[in-house]
Amino acid sequence: MAIVCSRPRFASPPWQDLDPRRLELEQRLAADHLARRLDEAVDRLDLSAFRDAYGRSGSAA
């Protein structure tokens, strides 16, 4: 029997792509800043195996 959980398994990011704080930070970073490459690399990660293996127990983030 599967247990259905009504809350998400992972916390949401602290801000969305169009959040004013993120937009301000993007304006301040140079086009070739390492943070931009890291952001792109993280976006390309395949986390499906991690999410599938993660237990359904624990506390809220």
MDTraj code that builds the backbone (N, CA, C; nanometers):
import mdtraj as md
import numpy as np

residues = "MET ALA ILE VAL CYS SER ARG PRO ARG PHE ALA SER PRO PRO TRP GLN ASP LEU ASP PRO ARG ARG LEU GLU LEU GLU GLN ARG LEU ALA ALA ASP HIS LEU ALA ARG ARG LEU ASP GLU ALA VAL ASP ARG LEU ASP LEU SER ALA PHE ARG ASP ALA TYR GLY ARG SER GLY SER ALA ALA".split()
xyz = np.array([
    [0.0842, -0.1175, 0.0000],
    [0.0000, 0.0000, 0.0000],
    [0.0892, 0.1243, 0.0000],
    [0.0659, 0.2153, -0.0924],
    [0.1437, 0.3383, -0.1029],
    [0.0881, 0.4432, -0.0076],
    [0.1788, 0.5194, 0.0516],
    [0.1396, 0.6281, 0.1401],
    [0.1399, 0.7563, 0.0587],
    [0.0308, 0.8286, 0.0620],
    [0.0199, 0.9529, -0.0124],
    [0.0472, 1.0681, 0.0828],
    [0.1377, 1.1533, 0.0419],
    [0.1757, 1.2681, 0.1244],
    [0.1251, 1.3947, 0.0556],
    [0.0554, 1.4809, 0.1278],
    [-0.0018, 1.6005, 0.0671],
    [0.0985, 1.7143, 0.0546],
    [0.2060, 1.7119, 0.1300],
    [0.3050, 1.8193, 0.1201],
    [0.4194, 1.7772, 0.0290],
    [0.4868, 1.8726, -0.0320],
    [0.5974, 1.8393, -0.1221],
    [0.7121, 1.7733, -0.0467],
    [0.7887, 1.6910, -0.1170],
    [0.9004, 1.6203, -0.0555],
    [1.0205, 1.7115, -0.0336],
    [1.0319, 1.8170, -0.1117],
    [1.1464, 1.9071, -0.1028],
    [1.0980, 2.0508, -0.0899],
    [1.1757, 2.1320, -0.0229],
    [1.1413, 2.2730, -0.0065],
    [1.1554, 2.3460, -0.1391],
    [1.0756, 2.4491, -0.1569],
    [1.0858, 2.5336, -0.2759],
    [1.2098, 2.6208, -0.2652],
    [1.2656, 2.6620, -0.3800],
    [1.3800, 2.7530, -0.3735],
    [1.3402, 2.8847, -0.3063],
    [1.4367, 2.9571, -0.2508],
    [1.4034, 3.0796, -0.1779],
    [1.3427, 3.1881, -0.2672],
    [1.3646, 3.1811, -0.3993],
    [1.3013, 3.2769, -0.4890],
    [1.2864, 3.2148, -0.6267],
    [1.1968, 3.2716, -0.7057],
    [1.1715, 3.2248, -0.8409],
    [1.2550, 3.3058, -0.9396],
    [1.2547, 3.2646, -1.0659],
    [1.3383, 3.3292, -1.1680],
    [1.3103, 3.4783, -1.1838],
    [1.1867, 3.5208, -1.1646],
    [1.1523, 3.6616, -1.1855],
    [1.1461, 3.7417, -1.0556],
    [1.1960, 3.6859, -0.9475],
    [1.1991, 3.7568, -0.8199],
    [1.2914, 3.8780, -0.8340],
    [1.2499, 3.9946, -0.7832],
    [1.3323, 4.1152, -0.7958],
    [1.4737, 4.0984, -0.7378],
    [1.4885, 4.0219, -0.6301],
    [1.6219, 4.0014, -0.5718],
    [1.7113, 3.9247, -0.6677],
    [1.6554, 3.8240, -0.7334],
    [1.7343, 3.7470, -0.8300],
    [1.7704, 3.8333, -0.9511],
    [1.6753, 3.9107, -0.9985],
    [1.7010, 3.9974, -1.1134],
    [1.8104, 4.1001, -1.0820],
    [1.8068, 4.1537, -0.9604],
    [1.9101, 4.2497, -0.9203],
    [2.0475, 4.1829, -0.9161],
    [2.0530, 4.0632, -0.8623],
    [2.1790, 3.9898, -0.8564],
    [2.2301, 3.9602, -0.9973],
    [2.1433, 3.9218, -1.0862],
    [2.1830, 3.8938, -1.2243],
    [2.2430, 4.0173, -1.2900],
    [2.1874, 4.1339, -1.2614],
    [2.2400, 4.2581, -1.3183],
    [2.3783, 4.2900, -1.2650],
    [2.4058, 4.2522, -1.1413],
    [2.5348, 4.2838, -1.0788],
    [2.6456, 4.1884, -1.1188],
    [2.6106, 4.0671, -1.1636],
    [2.7125, 3.9687, -1.1999],
    [2.7641, 3.9913, -1.3421],
    [2.8930, 3.9785, -1.3587],
    [2.9512, 3.9876, -1.4926],
    [2.9001, 3.8720, -1.5782],
    [2.8966, 3.8921, -1.7085],
    [2.8437, 3.7903, -1.7996],
    [2.9197, 3.6581, -1.7889],
    [3.0483, 3.6645, -1.7565],
    [3.1296, 3.5426, -1.7485],
    [3.1544, 3.4969, -1.6043],
    [3.0742, 3.5437, -1.5102],
    [3.0927, 3.5087, -1.3694],
    [3.0683, 3.3589, -1.3471],
    [3.1498, 3.2978, -1.2627],
    [3.1387, 3.1555, -1.2320],
    [3.0000, 3.1173, -1.1807],
    [2.9359, 3.2052, -1.1078],
    [2.8024, 3.1754, -1.0546],
    [2.7027, 3.1443, -1.1660],
    [2.7181, 3.2073, -1.2806],
    [2.6285, 3.1806, -1.3941],
    [2.6495, 3.0391, -1.4469],
    [2.7747, 2.9972, -1.4567],
    [2.8032, 2.8609, -1.5042],
    [2.7531, 2.7578, -1.4043],
    [2.7693, 2.7844, -1.2753],
    [2.7191, 2.6922, -1.1740],
    [2.5666, 2.6811, -1.1796],
    [2.5003, 2.7935, -1.1974],
    [2.3544, 2.7934, -1.2074],
    [2.3083, 2.7088, -1.3270],
    [2.3754, 2.7235, -1.4385],
    [2.3417, 2.6446, -1.5578],
    [2.3695, 2.4957, -1.5349],
    [2.4805, 2.4646, -1.4696],
    [2.5154, 2.3246, -1.4434],
    [2.4135, 2.2587, -1.3512],
    [2.3721, 2.3293, -1.2481],
    [2.2726, 2.2746, -1.1553],
    [2.1401, 2.2512, -1.2277],
    [2.1029, 2.3428, -1.3166],
    [1.9790, 2.3260, -1.3932],
    [1.9814, 2.2001, -1.4791],
    [2.0999, 2.1577, -1.5228],
    [2.1112, 2.0400, -1.6097],
    [2.1206, 1.9086, -1.5334],
    [2.1354, 1.9144, -1.4019],
    [2.1463, 1.7911, -1.3240],
    [2.0191, 1.7079, -1.3340],
    [2.0363, 1.5787, -1.3494],
    [1.9234, 1.4854, -1.3483],
    [1.9105, 1.4330, -1.2051],
    [1.8144, 1.4848, -1.1334],
    [1.7958, 1.4484, -0.9935],
    [1.6862, 1.3444, -0.9747],
    [1.6397, 1.2846, -1.0829],
    [1.5280, 1.1906, -1.0729],
    [1.5617, 1.0704, -0.9845],
    [1.6822, 1.0141, -0.9958],
    [1.7191, 0.8996, -0.9121],
    [1.7237, 0.9402, -0.7645],
    [1.7745, 1.0587, -0.7375],
    [1.7785, 1.1086, -0.5996],
    [1.6370, 1.1243, -0.5448],
    [1.5504, 1.1873, -0.6223],
    [1.4128, 1.2091, -0.5770],
    [1.3391, 1.0779, -0.5577],
    [1.3623, 0.9832, -0.6480],
    [1.2965, 0.8532, -0.6373],
    [1.3448, 0.7748, -0.5146],
    [1.4719, 0.7910, -0.4794],
    [1.5284, 0.7157, -0.3674],
    [1.5027, 0.7815, -0.2324],
    [1.4654, 0.9077, -0.2344],
    [1.4465, 0.9811, -0.1107],
    [1.3248, 0.9275, -0.0362],
    [1.3408, 0.9064, 0.0922],
    [1.2298, 0.8551, 0.1731],
    [1.1168, 0.9536, 0.1857],
    [1.0036, 0.9058, 0.2207],
    [0.8858, 0.9912, 0.2359],
    [0.8689, 1.0389, 0.3801],
    [0.9679, 1.0144, 0.4629],
    [0.9579, 1.0579, 0.6011],
    [1.0525, 1.1740, 0.6248],
    [1.0398, 1.2348, 0.7378],
    [1.1252, 1.3469, 0.7724],
    [1.0423, 1.4660, 0.8147],
    [1.1091, 1.5758, 0.8409],
    [1.0390, 1.6952, 0.8849],
    [1.0394, 1.7998, 0.7747],
    [0.9566, 1.8990, 0.7911],
    [0.9480, 2.0067, 0.6929],
    [1.0799, 2.0811, 0.6879],
    [1.1168, 2.1250, 0.5691],
    [1.2427, 2.1977, 0.5514],
    [1.2311, 2.3375, 0.6067],
])
top = md.Topology()
chain = top.add_chain()
for i, resn in enumerate(residues, 1):
    res = top.add_residue(resn, chain, resSeq=i)
    for name in ("N", "CA", "C"):
        top.add_atom(name, md.element.get_by_symbol(name[0]), res)
traj = md.Trajectory(xyz[None], top)
